[in-house]
């Protein structure tokens, strides 16, 4: 009863919710991202069941815009949910009328939203209305975990966490002198759905961090215990391997030297511009 009452009290009015949902919640999401610093996501329907098929963005169909953390939590107009239940109960039914296809999740900064085929674009007037409603709903805001202590914007933090973590670690090593290490999963959480940028591999590798004292690590989201970092990827038990990181760097430089160089240069720029000195 207590949990049900909390959800009810945290809900927004049906009138506001219906207005936001009629525009796929884009104004709500932008307002919430500004207030919390967390990441804007868009769930898209695409006409292919093959996750590796290159589908032009013009063929994507937008389903829902929302805010998420750097793990499995979704912050939506209908409440705070885990990624799996939100996908199954909220997003997939929206995509049903499109027929055979699949769901793809992408993350964006505000500028990026203007470059993709949303049905409507956010406006400052509607963002202001959403901001006021969110600020008035302190129960809803209290349920959102604060961002880790990193000054790197969430879009860039996600980019270097879910794709470019190895070149980011190399660039950060040149600044800090800390040792990078590859993280390998020994045991995943049961029924974990993975994040929108799931980077699991067949051998168990899932992320790279810089090693700090007392079993702490640093990546683009900042400094945290390695246990907390692993939990972001739904990993319960893990192994740390510095030698494998070195071999992975060598392989990337040999196989994709141009791409590695671009990622490394961008990581240097981001670190120089945004990173605060780690504690």
C-alpha positions as CSV (number, residue, x, y, z in Angstrom):
1,X,0.0,0.0,0.0
2,X,2.8,2.4,0.9
3,X,4.6,1.8,-2.4
4,X,1.4,2.3,-4.4
5,X,0.7,5.5,-2.6
6,X,4.2,6.8,-3.3
7,X,3.8,6.1,-7.0
8,X,0.5,7.9,-7.0
9,X,1.8,10.9,-5.2
10,X,4.8,11.0,-7.5
11,X,2.6,11.0,-10.6
12,X,1.9,14.0,-12.7
13,X,-1.6,15.1,-13.6
14,X,-3.3,13.2,-16.4
15,X,-3.8,16.4,-18.3
16,X,0.0,17.2,-18.2
17,X,0.9,13.6,-18.9
18,X,-1.4,13.4,-21.9
19,X,0.0,16.6,-23.3
20,X,3.6,15.4,-23.0
21,X,2.8,12.0,-24.4
22,X,1.1,13.5,-27.4
23,X,4.5,14.9,-28.3
24,X,6.4,11.8,-27.3
25,X,7.5,13.5,-24.1
26,X,10.3,15.5,-25.7
27,X,9.7,18.7,-23.8
28,X,9.5,16.8,-20.5
29,X,12.7,14.9,-21.2
30,X,14.7,18.1,-22.1
31,X,13.4,19.8,-19.0
32,X,14.4,16.8,-16.8
33,X,17.8,16.5,-18.4
34,X,18.5,20.1,-17.7
35,X,17.5,19.7,-14.1
36,X,19.3,16.5,-13.3
37,X,22.2,16.4,-15.8
38,X,21.2,12.9,-16.8
39,X,21.0,11.6,-20.4
40,X,18.3,12.1,-23.0
41,X,17.3,8.9,-24.8
42,X,15.1,8.2,-27.8
43,X,13.6,4.8,-28.5
44,X,13.1,4.2,-32.2
45,X,11.3,1.5,-34.2
46,X,13.3,0.3,-37.2
47,X,12.2,-2.0,-40.0
48,X,14.7,-4.7,-39.3
49,X,15.2,-7.4,-36.7
50,X,19.0,-7.5,-37.4
51,X,20.7,-5.2,-34.8
52,X,23.8,-4.9,-37.0
53,X,21.9,-3.8,-40.1
54,X,22.7,-0.2,-41.1
55,X,19.3,1.5,-41.4
56,X,19.2,5.1,-42.5
57,X,17.9,7.5,-39.8
58,X,15.2,8.6,-42.2
59,X,13.6,5.2,-41.8
60,X,13.6,5.3,-38.0
61,X,10.2,6.0,-36.3
62,X,10.4,7.8,-32.9
63,X,8.4,6.2,-30.1
64,X,9.4,7.8,-26.8
65,X,11.8,10.4,-25.5
66,X,12.9,10.1,-21.9
67,X,15.8,10.5,-19.5
68,X,18.0,7.7,-18.1
69,X,21.0,7.3,-15.8
70,X,24.3,5.6,-16.7
71,X,22.9,2.1,-15.9
72,X,19.4,0.7,-15.9
73,X,17.1,3.4,-14.5
74,X,14.6,5.3,-16.6
75,X,13.0,8.6,-15.6
76,X,9.7,9.0,-17.5
77,X,6.5,11.0,-17.3
78,X,4.8,7.9,-15.9
79,X,7.4,7.3,-13.2
80,X,10.8,5.9,-12.3
81,X,11.3,2.5,-13.8
82,X,14.0,0.0,-14.7
83,X,15.0,-0.3,-18.3
84,X,13.5,-3.7,-19.0
85,X,10.0,-3.0,-17.6
86,X,9.9,0.4,-19.2
87,X,10.7,-1.1,-22.6
88,X,8.2,-3.9,-22.3
89,X,5.3,-2.0,-20.7
90,X,5.6,1.5,-22.2
91,X,7.7,1.5,-25.4
92,X,7.0,-1.7,-27.2
93,X,3.2,-1.2,-27.2
94,X,3.8,2.2,-28.9
95,X,5.7,0.5,-31.7
96,X,3.2,-2.3,-32.3
97,X,1.3,-0.5,-35.0
98,X,4.4,-0.3,-37.2
99,X,4.5,-4.0,-37.6
100,X,7.6,-6.2,-37.9
101,X,10.7,-4.5,-36.8
102,X,12.8,-3.8,-33.8
103,X,13.5,-1.3,-31.1
104,X,16.7,0.7,-31.1
105,X,17.7,3.1,-28.3
106,X,19.9,6.1,-28.9
107,X,21.1,8.9,-26.6
108,X,21.5,12.6,-27.5
109,X,22.4,16.0,-26.3
110,X,19.9,18.8,-26.9
111,X,21.6,19.8,-30.1
112,X,21.4,16.2,-31.4
113,X,17.7,16.1,-31.1
114,X,17.4,18.8,-33.7
115,X,19.2,16.6,-36.2
116,X,16.9,13.5,-36.0
117,X,13.4,12.9,-37.3
118,X,11.3,13.4,-34.2
119,X,7.6,14.2,-34.8
120,X,8.0,17.4,-33.0
121,X,10.9,19.5,-31.7
122,X,11.0,20.9,-28.1
123,X,10.2,24.5,-27.6
124,X,11.4,26.8,-24.7
125,X,7.9,27.7,-23.7
126,X,6.8,24.0,-23.3
127,X,10.2,23.1,-21.6
128,X,9.5,25.9,-19.1
129,X,6.0,24.4,-18.3
130,X,7.6,21.0,-17.8
131,X,10.4,22.4,-15.7
132,X,7.9,24.1,-13.3
133,X,5.9,20.9,-13.0
134,X,8.9,18.7,-12.3
135,X,10.3,21.2,-9.7
136,X,6.9,21.2,-8.0
137,X,7.0,17.4,-7.8
138,X,9.6,16.8,-5.1
139,X,8.7,13.2,-4.6
140,X,9.5,12.5,-8.2
141,X,12.8,14.4,-8.1
142,X,13.8,12.7,-4.8
143,X,13.6,9.3,-6.5
144,X,16.3,10.3,-9.0
145,X,19.8,9.5,-8.0
146,X,22.2,12.4,-8.4
147,X,24.8,12.1,-11.2
148,X,28.3,10.9,-10.2
149,X,30.7,13.7,-9.4
150,X,32.0,14.3,-12.9
151,X,31.8,17.6,-14.8
152,X,31.8,15.9,-18.2
153,X,28.4,16.4,-19.9
154,X,26.3,13.2,-19.8
155,X,26.2,12.9,-23.6
156,X,30.0,12.8,-23.8
157,X,30.3,10.6,-20.7
158,X,28.0,8.1,-22.3
159,X,29.9,8.3,-25.6
160,X,33.2,7.5,-23.9
161,X,31.6,4.9,-21.6
162,X,29.6,2.9,-24.1
163,X,31.9,2.9,-27.1
164,X,35.2,4.7,-26.7
165,X,36.2,3.7,-23.2
166,X,39.6,2.3,-24.3
167,X,40.9,5.5,-26.0
168,X,39.4,7.5,-23.2
169,X,41.4,5.5,-20.7
170,X,44.6,6.0,-22.7
171,X,44.1,9.7,-22.9
172,X,43.4,9.9,-19.2
173,X,46.5,7.9,-18.5
174,X,48.6,10.5,-20.2
175,X,47.1,13.1,-17.9
176,X,47.1,11.2,-14.6
177,X,49.7,8.5,-14.9
178,X,47.2,6.0,-13.6
179,X,47.1,2.4,-14.9
180,X,44.2,1.4,-17.1
181,X,42.6,-2.0,-16.7
182,X,40.1,-4.1,-18.5
183,X,37.1,-5.4,-16.6
184,X,35.7,-8.9,-17.3
185,X,32.4,-10.2,-16.1
186,X,32.4,-13.4,-14.0
187,X,28.7,-13.2,-13.1
188,X,25.9,-11.0,-14.4
189,X,22.8,-10.0,-12.5
190,X,19.9,-12.4,-13.3
191,X,17.4,-11.1,-15.9
192,X,19.4,-8.0,-16.6
193,X,18.3,-6.3,-19.8
194,X,21.5,-4.4,-20.5
195,X,21.7,-0.7,-21.2
196,X,21.0,1.1,-24.4
197,X,24.7,0.8,-25.2
198,X,25.4,-2.7,-23.9
199,X,29.0,-3.5,-24.7
200,X,29.2,-7.1,-23.5
201,X,31.4,-9.4,-25.5
202,X,31.6,-13.2,-25.8
203,X,34.7,-13.3,-23.6
204,X,33.1,-11.3,-20.8
205,X,34.9,-8.0,-21.4
206,X,32.6,-5.1,-20.6
207,X,34.6,-1.9,-19.8
208,X,37.9,-0.2,-19.2
209,X,38.8,2.0,-16.2
210,X,41.7,3.8,-14.7
211,X,42.7,2.3,-11.4
212,X,42.7,4.5,-8.3
213,X,43.7,3.4,-4.7
214,X,41.2,1.4,-2.5
215,X,39.7,-0.5,-5.4
216,X,38.3,2.6,-7.1
217,X,38.2,3.3,-10.8
218,X,37.7,6.3,-13.1
219,X,36.0,6.5,-16.4
220,X,34.1,9.2,-18.2
221,X,31.5,9.3,-15.5
222,X,34.1,10.1,-12.8
223,X,35.6,8.2,-9.9
224,X,33.6,5.4,-8.1
225,X,34.3,2.0,-6.6
226,X,34.9,-0.6,-9.2
227,X,32.0,-2.5,-7.8
228,X,29.7,0.4,-8.5
229,X,31.0,0.7,-12.0
230,X,30.5,-3.0,-12.7
231,X,27.0,-2.8,-11.4
232,X,26.2,-0.2,-14.0
233,X,26.7,-3.0,-16.5
234,X,24.7,-5.5,-14.5
235,X,27.9,-7.3,-13.4
236,X,27.9,-8.8,-9.9
237,X,31.4,-10.5,-10.0
238,X,34.3,-9.4,-12.1
239,X,38.0,-9.6,-12.8
240,X,40.5,-6.8,-13.3
241,X,43.2,-7.3,-16.0
242,X,45.8,-4.6,-16.9
243,X,47.7,-6.8,-19.4
244,X,44.7,-7.4,-21.5
245,X,44.0,-3.7,-21.8
246,X,47.5,-3.2,-23.3
247,X,46.8,-5.9,-25.9
248,X,43.4,-4.4,-26.7
249,X,45.0,-1.0,-27.3
250,X,47.6,-2.6,-29.6
251,X,44.9,-4.4,-31.6
252,X,42.8,-1.2,-32.0
253,X,45.9,0.7,-33.2
254,X,46.7,-1.9,-35.7
255,X,43.2,-2.6,-37.0
256,X,41.6,0.8,-36.8
257,X,44.4,3.4,-36.5
258,X,42.4,6.3,-37.9
259,X,39.4,5.6,-35.7
260,X,41.5,5.2,-32.6
261,X,43.3,8.4,-33.4
262,X,40.0,10.3,-33.8
263,X,38.7,8.9,-30.5
264,X,41.9,9.6,-28.6
265,X,42.1,13.2,-29.8
266,X,38.4,13.8,-28.9
267,X,39.0,12.2,-25.5
268,X,42.0,14.6,-24.9
269,X,39.8,17.5,-25.8
270,X,37.0,16.5,-23.5
271,X,39.3,15.7,-20.6
272,X,41.1,19.1,-20.9
273,X,37.8,21.0,-21.2
274,X,35.6,19.3,-18.6
275,X,37.4,17.0,-16.2
276,X,37.9,18.2,-12.7
277,X,40.8,16.9,-10.7
278,X,39.8,13.5,-9.2
279,X,39.7,13.4,-5.3
